[in-house]
Amino acid sequence: MAKSKLKEYPIYVIVGKDDSLLNAQCEKLLNQLLPPSQRAIAFFQPEPDQVSASQVLDELRTIPFLTEKRVVVLKGADKFISKNRQLLEKYFDNPCPTAILILTVNDWPSQTKLAKKLTKIGKLIRVTQPKPWQLPTHLTNYAQSVHNKKLTKDAAELLIEFVGDNLSSLYSEIDKLALFANSEKTLTVQHIESLIGHNRLFNALQ
């Protein structure tokens, strides 16, 4: 059966208090919207404090070349939004049909004009810290969405046992495991044991 195509919106806002969660969700969304092979020609991700609103809007309105869409990402965009609220409100009224804007923020008050406009033309994605019993599933989802690798339940539980429940640290260790596993599609307990063996100490996972 063919995989259903993700419904696309011109604007996404990802909101949450944990930056590692925000980044993981952003990467997952980006992988769904724009193949890695197209990022060199259709992707713009500046630092919010080093770019002007006019530069961002120019990128959004640039006609894509050899791709259907351009994607612009602003991570940690709270201050950028506060500084350029009126310009963004105008863009939310008439977003470019050949571009996708992704904003990650720590706060998104529902009473603002931007929040109200987003409900009509875009999508709000809220991310929250998973409960302890949800961590293994959360980690397997991260490994699949970011690295296209399956993390076994036993391996996820072992990682949590050694690393703890800090998501940023857990994500970092999965990134290392994915690199260590190379072309293998499944991350297992054996990979963890091998990686630990190479470093001789369990603190290689900390």
N, C-alpha and C positions, 0 to 999 in steps of 0.2 A: 504494500500500500504506500502511495506517495506521501511524503511528509508534508503536512499542511504548512503553508507559508505564514510567517508571523505577520499579524496585522500591524502595519506601520503607522506611526503618528509623526507629525512634523516636529513635535517638541516632547521631550521626556524630562521629568524632574525626579531625581532619586534622592530621597530624604532619609536621614538617620543620624544617630549620634556617633556611631563607630565608623571611622574612616576606612578601616580594612574591609568592613562589610560593604560600604558604599563602593569602594574600588572594585570589589569582587562582582557586585551586581552590575556595575558599569561595564566591566569587561565581558560579562556574560551577555549583556544586551548588545554591546558592540559586535561581538562575534556573530550574533544573530542578524544584525543589520548590514554588516559590511565585511566581506571576506578579507582575510589578511592580505591576499594578493592585490587588493585594490587600495590599501591604506596609503601607499606611497603617492597616489594621485588623487585621492578623494577623502582625505582625513586631515583634520586640523585640531590640534590640542595644545593651546598655549597656556601659560601660567596666567591665572585670572588677574593677578596684580601687575602683570607686565604687558597687558594688551588693552587696547581701547575698545569701546563699544563699536566704534565705526569699523575697526579692523574685523571684529567678529561678524558684524552685519555684512561687510563686504565679502567675507568668506562664504557666508550662508547664501548670498545672492549670486555668487560666481557659478556660471553654468558648468555642470560637471563634464569632464572629458573622459570618454571611454567607459563611463559608469552611469548608472541611472540616478544615483544620489551622491551628494556630498554629506559628510558627517562632521559636525563640530562638537567637541567635548570641552566643557569647562568644569574641572573638579575643584571642590571647595569654593563655590561661586557665591557664597553669602554676601561678602563685601562688594563683589562686582555687581550683584543684583541691586543692593542698596544704593550704590553710586549711580547706576544707570537704569533705574526703575522705569522712568518715563519712556525712554527709547525702547526698552524691552516690552513695555505695554503695547506700544505701537506695532512692534514686530509680532507679538502674540495675536494682534487683530488681523494680521495679514502675513502669515508665515510663508516663506518661499516653498513652492511645491516640489523643488528638486533638491531640498536640503533637509537634514535632520539635526536638531539641536538637542544635546544632552547636557543637563545641569545636575551636578551633585551638590547637595546642601545639607547642613546640619539642622536647619529650621525652615519651615514652610508654613507660615501662618495662614489659615484658611480664609481669613477675613480680607486679605489684600486683593487688589484688583487683579494682580497677576495670577493668584490662586484661582480666582473665579473665572478668569479667561481660560486658564489651562483646562478646566473641566469641559470646555466646549471644543477645544481643538487638539489637546494633547493627552498625556497620560502621567499620572502621579504614581510612583513606585515607592512604598515605604519599606525600609529594612530595619529589622530589630534583632537584638542579640538572641540567638536560639537558646532554649532551655537545655540543661545538661543532657537530658535524654534525647534531645534532638540533634546533638552535635555530630554523632557518626553519620547520620543521613545528610546533614548539612555539608560535611566534609566530602562525602562521596559526590554530592552535587557540584561542589567547587571543582574537584578534580576533573569531572566530566565536562563542565562548561568552560573552564579555563584551559585545560590541557588535553581535553578529549581522551582522557584515560579513566578506566574504571578503578576505583579504590575499594578494596574488599572491606567488609564490615569488620573483620578481625584486625585488619591493618589500621583502620580508622580508630578502633578502640585502643590499639597499642600506642598509636600516636598520642592520643589524649592522655593515656596513662603516663607517658614519659614527659610530655610537653605541658600538660595542664589544659585549661579551658580558654587560654588567651588566643583569640582568633587570628590575630596578626602573626603570632608565632606558629600557629598550626598551618596557616596558609603558606608561610615561608618554608616549612618543612615539606609540605606537599610539592611546592615548586622544586625543591631540591630532589625529592624522590622522582618527580617526573623527568628531570634532567638525568638522573642516575639510571632510570629504567630505559632511557633512550627510545628505541622504536617499539618496545613492548607496550601493549595496550592496557595491561592490568597491573596495578600497584598492589603488592602483596606484603604479608608479614616477612617473607623471605627477603624482599627488597630492603625493608627496614633493618633486618638483622645483618644483611650484607653491608649496608651503608654504615651501620654502627661498627661492624668488624673492620671496615677500612679505616675508621677513625679511632678504633680501639676503646673508645669511651662512649657511654650512653649520652654524655653531654654534647655529642655531635648533633643531637636533636633538640638542642636548647639554644 
